[in-house]
Structure formats: structure tokens, C-alpha cells
């Protein structure tokens, strides 16, 4: 989608603090972190919400969820982490491109707070 900020990030049109990328997924640091470590995992394919996923997205969703513990470990969250998928306005979703939040490690670092 031409107006989707995450599509623009996935296409390399906007900068991001990238921590992972392959043919299907991109992960980057959240610009408004909930915790010291807070990354987003997005598919490069535009899917607006989890509620719009279909059986053909099963593999992609599984890949996103399996990437979460790998990134958490690489980013120093060996004691544990949280994942979150906001779905729809009523579910707190702000950017309508499905994404998984992976966060933990206490409060955001002072430089990361807005």
C-alpha cells in the first residue's frame, strides 16, 4: 500500500533501526519503546490486521512467531520477553500492517524515551 508506513520501511523508502531481514520479514527497533528492548517484526507482504489473515498466511505467521525468541535472545532478553499483536482499533492497533511487538528488559533506556 502506498500510504502504509511499514510498507515504506519494508521497501527501504524510510529508515529503520533494522535488526533482521529476509525475503519475507523485517524486524526493527520501535521508535516509541515500551521497554529497554522493543522490536517490531513485520511481514513484507501487506496484511492490515491479524483478523484479515487467511489459511495461506499460516506459514508466514509461524515464521514471525518463531523469529521472536531468536531476536529476543540476540538482543539480551535471556530472562524472558513479551510479545503483543494489537488487532483493530479496538485492540489498540495504530499502524494497519500486521506486526508483532517483542519487548522486555525493564524500562526504556533514557535515550529511547520520547
HELIX and SHEET records of a PDB file:
HELIX    1   1 UNK A    5  UNK A   10  1                                   6    
HELIX    2   2 UNK A   50  UNK A   52  5                                   3    
HELIX    3   3 UNK A   55  UNK A   57  5                                   3    
HELIX    4   4 UNK A   58  UNK A   74  1                                  17    
HELIX    5   5 UNK A   89  UNK A   91  5                                   3    
HELIX    6   6 UNK A  110  UNK A  112  5                                   3    
SHEET    1   A 5 UNK A  18  UNK A  21  0                                        
SHEET    2   A 5 UNK A  25  UNK A  29 -1                                        
SHEET    3   A 5 UNK A  37  UNK A  43 -1                                        
SHEET    4   A 5 UNK A  99  UNK A 104 -1                                        
SHEET    5   A 5 UNK A  82  UNK A  84 -1                                        
END                                                                             
